[in-house]
Amino acid sequence: MDKFIMDDIILNALKEDIGSGDITSSSTVPPETKAEGKFWAKESGIICGVDLLCRVFTLIDKRVVITPLVKDRQLVQYGETIALISGPARSILKGERVSLNFIQRLSGIASRTAVAVEAIKGTRATIADTRKTTPGLRVLDRYAVKCGGGSNHRFNLAGGILIKDNHIVAAGGIGNAVANAREHAPHTLKIEVEVKSFSQIDEALVAGADIIMLDNMDIETIARAVKLINGQAIVEASGNMGNKNLKEVADTGVDIISIGALTHTVRSMDISLDFKS
């Protein structure tokens, strides 16, 4: 993960959380007080964000010492220690919430992704994320998906051509949209078209789409669509995939299953920081 991008995100988060100062710690904890503690898992899951955790405290106070005991992508069990921490108590308290917010959220994304990846194990399909990420945190959300064993879709609007329903309406049809994309876009970019019906699949195939996204289709319809496409384009299943039986979707023969819920509906992993008394 790029250090400069990471630092910008962390500093913004610290500014938001600390404001003009940690009044509670400053008024209750003497400045010379030292503390020791540990970050530990209160449930099992895939850890993600260890470097962020450490960097938070480095940016607050270089006297804080953190010793990670696990690495990103590692599965931990309930009660397992993730990292040890020691140093000025005020500095540790100042970074507690921000550091936990990062590692809890990213570990939650990684853990959910890992469950999805395991569900389709043995099939040809891959699990991918979408652009439904927290504004300003996409680079972190995407990294967490990778830690969980998933793949990343286009990072931003410049990363690929994805012709969706509103593009189709604005362009006057799938054929026009694809033709315009071919004329103006670099030859290195694949053209993906979102479809909602078999007639639209036919239009996309005639137009020469490289990837066809099947939007909000049930299992039976997805299976029929895969047969209709018959290898003429990469097939992506999308739309409420987080609520579907992923093994059934994968067994239809799709190449990609994209799940927005990996990053837009996140249940953070339960992780705590406890001081040694």
C-alpha positions as CSV (number, residue, x, y, z in Angstrom):
1,M,0.0,0.0,0.0
2,D,1.4,3.4,-1.0
3,K,2.8,5.1,2.2
4,F,1.9,8.6,1.1
5,I,-1.7,7.7,0.3
6,M,-1.9,5.8,3.6
7,D,-0.5,8.8,5.5
8,D,-3.0,11.2,3.9
9,I,-5.9,9.0,4.9
10,I,-4.6,8.5,8.5
11,L,-3.9,12.2,9.1
12,N,-7.4,13.1,7.9
13,A,-8.9,10.5,10.2
14,L,-6.8,11.7,13.2
15,K,-7.7,15.4,12.5
16,E,-11.4,14.4,12.4
17,D,-11.2,12.4,15.6
18,I,-8.9,14.4,17.8
19,G,-10.1,17.9,16.9
20,S,-8.4,20.5,19.1
21,G,-7.2,17.8,21.5
22,D,-8.0,14.7,23.6
23,I,-9.6,16.5,26.6
24,T,-10.4,13.3,28.4
25,S,-6.9,11.9,28.4
26,S,-5.2,15.2,29.0
27,S,-7.4,15.9,32.1
28,T,-7.3,12.4,33.6
29,V,-3.9,10.9,32.7
30,P,-0.6,12.5,33.9
31,P,1.7,13.2,31.0
32,E,4.5,11.0,32.2
33,T,2.3,7.9,32.5
34,K,3.4,4.9,30.5
35,A,1.1,2.1,29.3
36,E,1.3,-1.4,27.9
37,G,-1.5,-3.2,26.1
38,K,-2.6,-5.5,23.4
39,F,-4.9,-5.5,20.4
40,W,-6.8,-8.8,20.4
41,A,-9.5,-10.5,18.3
42,K,-12.9,-10.9,19.9
43,E,-14.0,-13.2,17.1
44,S,-12.3,-15.2,14.3
45,G,-11.6,-13.6,11.0
46,I,-9.1,-12.5,8.4
47,I,-6.8,-9.7,9.6
48,C,-6.3,-6.7,7.4
49,G,-4.8,-3.3,8.2
50,V,-1.8,-4.2,10.4
51,D,0.4,-1.6,8.7
52,L,-2.3,1.0,9.1
53,L,-2.5,0.2,12.8
54,C,1.2,0.7,13.3
55,R,1.4,3.8,11.2
56,V,-1.4,5.6,13.1
57,F,0.8,5.6,16.3
58,T,4.0,6.4,14.4
59,L,2.3,9.6,13.1
60,I,1.1,10.5,16.6
61,D,4.2,9.8,18.7
62,K,7.3,7.9,17.6
63,R,7.8,6.8,21.2
64,V,4.9,4.4,20.9
65,V,6.2,0.9,20.2
66,I,4.0,-1.6,18.4
67,T,4.9,-5.2,17.9
68,P,2.6,-7.0,15.4
69,L,2.1,-10.7,16.1
70,V,0.1,-11.4,12.9
71,K,0.2,-10.3,9.3
72,D,-2.5,-9.2,6.8
73,R,-4.3,-12.1,5.2
74,Q,-3.8,-14.2,8.3
75,L,-6.8,-16.0,9.9
76,V,-7.0,-15.4,13.6
77,Q,-9.2,-17.0,16.2
78,Y,-11.1,-15.6,19.2
79,G,-8.7,-14.4,21.9
80,E,-5.7,-14.3,19.7
81,T,-3.3,-11.3,20.1
82,I,-2.9,-9.2,17.0
83,A,-0.3,-6.7,18.3
84,L,1.4,-5.5,21.5
85,I,1.7,-1.8,22.2
86,S,3.6,0.3,24.8
87,G,4.6,3.9,25.3
88,P,3.1,7.2,26.5
89,A,-0.5,6.5,27.6
90,R,-1.9,9.7,26.3
91,S,-0.5,9.1,22.8
92,I,-1.9,5.5,22.8
93,L,-5.3,6.7,23.9
94,K,-5.2,9.5,21.2
95,G,-4.9,6.9,18.5
96,E,-7.0,4.1,19.9
97,R,-10.2,4.8,18.1
98,V,-8.8,5.6,14.7
99,S,-6.5,2.6,14.7
100,L,-9.4,0.3,15.7
101,N,-11.7,1.8,13.1
102,F,-9.2,1.0,10.4
103,I,-8.3,-2.5,11.3
104,Q,-11.9,-3.5,12.3
105,R,-13.4,-2.3,9.1
106,L,-10.7,-3.7,6.8
107,S,-10.7,-7.0,8.6
108,G,-14.5,-7.1,8.3
109,I,-14.2,-6.7,4.5
110,A,-11.4,-9.2,4.2
111,S,-13.4,-11.8,6.3
112,R,-16.6,-11.4,4.3
113,T,-14.6,-11.6,1.0
114,A,-12.9,-14.8,2.2
115,V,-16.3,-16.4,2.9
116,A,-17.5,-15.6,-0.6
117,V,-14.3,-16.9,-2.1
118,E,-14.6,-20.1,-0.2
119,A,-18.2,-20.5,-1.3
120,I,-17.2,-20.8,-5.0
121,K,-14.1,-22.8,-4.5
122,G,-13.6,-25.3,-7.3
123,T,-15.5,-23.3,-9.9
124,R,-14.2,-21.2,-12.7
125,A,-15.6,-18.0,-11.2
126,T,-13.8,-15.3,-9.3
127,I,-15.2,-12.9,-6.7
128,A,-14.8,-9.2,-7.4
129,D,-15.7,-5.9,-5.7
130,T,-17.4,-2.8,-7.2
131,R,-17.0,1.0,-6.9
132,K,-19.5,1.0,-4.0
133,T,-16.9,1.9,-1.5
134,T,-16.6,4.6,1.2
135,P,-15.7,7.9,-0.4
136,G,-12.0,8.6,0.1
137,L,-11.3,5.1,1.4
138,R,-11.5,3.1,-1.9
139,V,-7.8,2.2,-1.9
140,L,-8.2,0.7,1.6
141,D,-11.4,-1.1,0.8
142,R,-10.0,-2.6,-2.3
143,Y,-6.9,-3.7,-0.5
144,A,-9.0,-5.5,2.1
145,V,-10.9,-7.4,-0.7
146,K,-7.5,-8.6,-2.0
147,C,-6.5,-9.7,1.5
148,G,-9.7,-11.8,1.6
149,G,-8.8,-13.5,-1.7
150,G,-11.0,-11.5,-4.0
151,S,-10.3,-9.5,-7.1
152,N,-10.7,-5.8,-7.9
153,H,-13.0,-4.4,-10.5
154,R,-12.0,-1.1,-12.2
155,F,-10.6,1.3,-9.6
156,N,-12.3,4.3,-11.0
157,L,-14.1,5.7,-14.1
158,A,-10.8,5.9,-16.0
159,G,-10.0,2.3,-15.4
160,G,-12.4,0.7,-17.9
161,I,-15.5,1.1,-20.0
162,L,-18.6,-0.1,-18.4
163,I,-21.8,0.8,-20.3
164,K,-24.7,0.8,-17.9
165,D,-28.4,1.4,-18.4
166,N,-28.2,5.2,-18.3
167,H,-25.3,5.2,-20.8
168,I,-27.4,3.0,-23.1
169,V,-30.4,5.4,-22.9
170,A,-28.2,8.5,-23.4
171,A,-26.3,6.9,-26.3
172,G,-29.5,5.7,-28.1
173,G,-28.9,2.0,-27.6
174,I,-26.3,-0.6,-27.0
175,G,-25.1,-0.7,-30.6
176,N,-24.4,3.1,-30.6
177,A,-22.8,3.0,-27.2
178,V,-20.3,0.3,-28.1
179,A,-19.6,1.8,-31.5
180,N,-18.9,5.2,-29.8
181,A,-16.7,3.5,-27.2
182,R,-14.7,1.7,-29.9
183,E,-14.2,5.0,-31.8
184,H,-13.0,7.1,-28.9
185,A,-11.5,4.8,-26.3
186,P,-7.9,3.4,-26.3
187,H,-7.7,-0.1,-27.8
188,T,-6.2,-1.4,-24.6
189,L,-9.5,-1.0,-22.7
190,K,-12.1,-3.7,-22.7
191,I,-15.7,-2.7,-23.3
192,E,-18.3,-4.1,-20.8
193,V,-22.0,-3.8,-21.2
194,E,-24.6,-4.2,-18.5
195,V,-27.7,-6.1,-19.7
196,K,-31.1,-6.9,-18.2
197,S,-32.6,-9.1,-20.9
198,F,-31.9,-11.7,-23.5
199,S,-32.6,-9.2,-26.3
200,Q,-29.9,-6.9,-24.8
201,I,-27.5,-9.8,-24.7
202,D,-28.1,-10.3,-28.4
203,E,-27.4,-6.6,-29.0
204,A,-24.2,-6.7,-26.9
205,L,-22.9,-9.7,-28.8
206,V,-23.7,-8.2,-32.2
207,A,-22.0,-4.9,-31.1
208,G,-18.9,-6.9,-30.0
209,A,-18.8,-6.3,-26.3
210,D,-15.8,-7.9,-24.6
211,I,-17.6,-8.4,-21.3
212,I,-21.3,-8.8,-20.6
213,M,-22.6,-8.0,-17.1
214,L,-25.8,-9.8,-16.2
215,D,-27.7,-7.5,-13.9
216,N,-30.1,-8.7,-11.2
217,M,-30.9,-12.0,-12.9
218,D,-32.1,-15.1,-11.0
219,I,-30.1,-18.4,-11.2
220,E,-32.1,-19.9,-14.0
221,T,-31.9,-16.8,-16.1
222,I,-28.1,-16.5,-15.5
223,A,-27.6,-20.1,-16.6
224,R,-29.6,-19.5,-19.8
225,A,-27.7,-16.3,-20.5
226,V,-24.3,-18.1,-20.1
227,K,-25.4,-20.6,-22.7
228,L,-26.6,-17.9,-25.1
229,I,-23.3,-16.0,-24.8
230,N,-21.4,-19.3,-25.3
231,G,-17.9,-18.0,-24.8
232,Q,-18.3,-15.0,-27.1
233,A,-17.6,-12.7,-24.2
234,I,-16.5,-12.7,-20.5
235,V,-19.6,-13.1,-18.4
236,E,-20.1,-11.2,-15.1
237,A,-23.0,-11.7,-12.7
238,S,-23.9,-8.7,-10.6
239,G,-26.8,-7.2,-8.7
240,N,-27.6,-8.3,-5.1
241,M,-25.1,-11.1,-5.4
242,G,-24.5,-10.8,-1.6
243,N,-28.0,-12.2,-1.0
244,K,-27.7,-15.1,-3.5
245,N,-26.3,-18.6,-3.2
246,L,-22.9,-17.9,-4.6
247,K,-22.1,-21.6,-5.4
248,E,-25.3,-21.8,-7.5
249,V,-24.3,-18.6,-9.3
250,A,-20.8,-19.9,-10.0
251,D,-22.1,-23.3,-11.2
252,T,-23.9,-21.5,-14.1
253,G,-20.5,-21.0,-15.7
254,V,-20.1,-17.2,-15.1
255,D,-16.5,-15.9,-15.1
256,I,-16.9,-13.1,-12.5
257,I,-19.3,-12.5,-9.6
258,S,-19.2,-8.9,-8.5
259,I,-20.5,-8.1,-5.0
260,G,-21.0,-4.5,-3.9
261,A,-21.9,-5.6,-0.4
262,L,-18.3,-6.6,0.2
263,T,-17.6,-2.9,0.7
264,H,-20.9,-1.0,1.0
265,T,-22.4,-3.2,3.7
266,V,-19.6,-3.9,6.1
267,R,-19.8,-5.5,9.5
268,S,-16.6,-4.6,11.2
269,M,-14.6,-7.4,12.9
270,D,-14.7,-7.2,16.7
271,I,-11.2,-6.2,17.8
272,S,-10.2,-4.5,21.1
273,L,-7.3,-2.7,22.7
274,D,-6.9,-3.5,26.4
275,F,-4.3,-1.9,28.7
276,K,-2.4,-4.2,31.0
277,S,-3.5,-3.3,34.6
